[in-house]
Amino acid sequence: MAGGGRNRLYGLHAVRGLLDTRPEAVVAAQVLEGSADGRLQELVGRIEALGATVRRVRRAELDRASGGGRHQGIVVDVAAPPEFTLGAFEDLVVARGNALRLLILDGVEDPRNLGACLRTADAAGMDAVVVPRSRAAKLTPAALKAATGAAETVPLLYAPNLARALAWLRDAGVRLVGADSAADRGLFESRLEPPIGLVLGGEGRGLKRLTREHCDEIVAIPMVGTVESLNVSVAAAIVMFELLRQAPAGRGGA
């Protein structure tokens, strides 16, 4: 997302995550008037201490401000972080070297899935998340709520051309492992180690042909039930934590 604009964030956990990571970004807040919720009052105190404007409003106004989302009594306007550019991404890849861990999402269009993937990427120690600039979810209020602060900690690249970015990563020595339910090789049979990019497709469609062709390996998550596939954010979590299990690491080292 381009820098210089504003995002709208709502929900107790999402706002707390922002205050823990980038409190200076808070511009203003709307909170439910008359609420006695101690968790809400704690956040209000922290926001007021920053010097940001806090308005007490009725629930209907909060409902409108959050677009009908589950706001839990608080909606915050936030200065958008600077855009994570292609140049900054390439610098990150070079700097992380053999420790690099990326999550690459090929056409995930549900903002809540994008937010959930960012949240899990933070927990699993991924260095960045890559999505195509077109036909992919944006950092909407719903995405930011699902991310619960991870949109502030995990760099998100909107790649102008995903196929070109994948080709560049392979040339840079990054192994690309795609996840697809139709693959013959199981996830737990594969050796996952950095530098690596974990590639997952969009909801219901899986990996696109061109994306699949850029992968060094395609693996499937073993499933024993009757469903044919998993929600993309669930699948991404399984793959990322399998990488973390096989190659334990924090974001600061290999």
N, C-alpha and C positions, 0 to 999 in steps of 0.2 A: 504494500500500500504506500502511496506517495506520502512523503513527509509534509508538514506544514498545515495539515487539515486537523479535523477532530474526529474522534471515535466516541461512541456512546456505550457505556458499560453498565450492567445492572446485575444485581444478585450479591448476597453477602460475601460468598467465597471469592467471586471474581473481583469485587472491590477491595477486599482485604489483600488479595494477591497483588493488585496494583499498588496499594499503599506500602506493601513490603518491598516492592522492587523498583517502582518509579513514582514516588509520591509527588515529585515536582510536576508531574504531568496533569494532575487534577486541576481542572479549570473551574468547575462548579458542580453542585450536587442538588438533587431534589430528593427529599425524604418524606416518608409518610407521617403526616401530622398526628400527634397524640399517641404515637406508638410507645409502648413501654418495654419493647424488646431490648434487653441489655446488649446484645451483639450489635444491633443497629446503633444504639447510643454510643457505643465504643467507637464505631467507625465515624459517626458524626463528630465526635470529639477530636479524632485525629485529623479529619478534613478541616474543621474550623481552626485547628492549631496551625495548619498550613497557610491560613489566610484566605482560603477559597470560600466563595459564596455558597451558603446552604439555605435552600428554600424548603419550608414545610408546606406540603401540598396534600390534596385529597387523593384517595386511591385511584379515582377515575383519571386524574391527570398523570399519575405514574403509569397507569395502564397504557395511556396514549403514548407517553414518552418511551416506553419499552416495546412498543408495537405489539402489545398483548403478551409479552414474555413474562416469565416468573421472576419478578423483580425483587421480591422479598422486602419491599419497602424502601428501596434505594436505587436511584438512577444517577449516574455520574457522567459528565462530559469531560473528555480526556484529550489532551493534545496528542496527536498521532506521532509515533516514533519516526525517526528519519527512515527513509526508504532503504531497504537492504538491496543494494544494486548488484548487477552482474559482476562488476569489477570487485566489489567488496566480497562477493561470494568466491570468486576465483582466488582472491588473496587468502580467504579462509581455508580453501582447499589446499593451497600451497603451504600455509602455515601449519596446518594440522598434519600434513604429510601422511605417514603410515598409521596415524591414530584416527584418521577421519571416519566419521559415522554420519551418514545422511539417510533421511527418509524422503522418498520421492513419490509423490501422489499424482497419478496420471488421470486427471479429470474428475476429481472428487468435487461434486457440485453442492452438497448439503453443507451449509456453514457449521452446523452442529458437529458433523463428522470431522470437518477441518479443525475445529476447536478441540475436540476430543483427541485427535491425533497430535496436536501441538502439546497438549497436557501430558500425554504419555511419552512423547519425544523428550520432554524435559525430564521426566522421571527416569527414562532409560538412558540418559546421558548422550543423546544425539546432538550433533553439532549444528545442524540446520535442517529445515524442511524445504523441499523444492516442489512447486506446482507450476503448471503452465499459466501464462498470463490470460489466455482466453479459455472460456468454457471451464472455469474452475471457481470454487467458492471464494468469496472475499471475506475479509475480517469484519463481518457484520456484528451488531450487538449480540446476536445469538451465538456466533462463533467465539466472541470474546468471553461470553459467560461460560461456555463449555470449556474454554481453555483455562479458566480460573487463574489467570496471571501469566500463563506460559507464553502468551503472545508477546509479552514484554521481555522474556528471557531466551526464547528460541528464535534465531533469525529465520525469516520466511522469505524465500526468493520466489517472485513471480517471473519465471523464465520466459523471455520473449519467444523462444523456440525450444520446446522441451527436447526434441530429437537432437538438435544441435548441442544442447547442454549435456545430454547423455553421451554423445560422441566425444565431446571435449573431456568429460570425466574419464572415459575409458582410455583416451590418449594420455591422460594424466596418471594412469596406473590405478584407477579406482575400479574395483570389481563390482559389477552390477548384478544383483540377485533379485529376480522378479518372483512374485507370489501369485499363483493362479491355481484354482481348484482342479484344472484339467491336467496339470503337470504329472509326469510319471514318477518323478523323484520326490520323496517326502522331505519336509523341512528339517526334521531331526536327523536325517541322513546326510545333510549338507554340512560342510565345514564353513562356518561364518567367522570372519575375522577382518578387522580394518586393514587397509582402507576399503570401505565398502559403501555402496548405496543400495538400500532396500527399496524395491520398486513395487507399488501396489496400484491397481486400477480403480476406476470409479465405481460407484454404486450400480450393481447389476450387470455391468458390461465387462468388467475385468480389464486386463491389459490390452491396449490397442496394438494392432499388428506392428506398427513401426516401433513402438516402445519395446515390445517383446523382442524384436530383432536386435535391439541394442543391448539386451541383457546377456550376460555371460552364462547365466544358469537360471532355470525356472524351477521353482519348488512348490509343493502343495502342502497345506496344513492338514495333517491327518484328521479325518472325521469319521466317526462310527455311527452317527445317528442318521436321521432321514433327511435333514435339511441339506440343500445343495451348496450353500455358501454362507459365509459369515458377513456381518456388517463390516464395512471397510475399517472402521476405527478399532473394532475388536481384532480383526485380522492383523492390522498394523501393530497392535499392542503385543500380540503373540510373537510376531516375527522380531520385533525390536527387543523383547525380553529374552528371546532365544539367543540373539546376538550377545546380549549382556551376560547371559549364563555361560556361553562358550568363551567369550572374551571379556571378562570383567574389566571395567574401566570407569573412571569419572570423566567429566568433560575436560578436565585439566591435563590428562595424560593418557598414554597408551595402556 
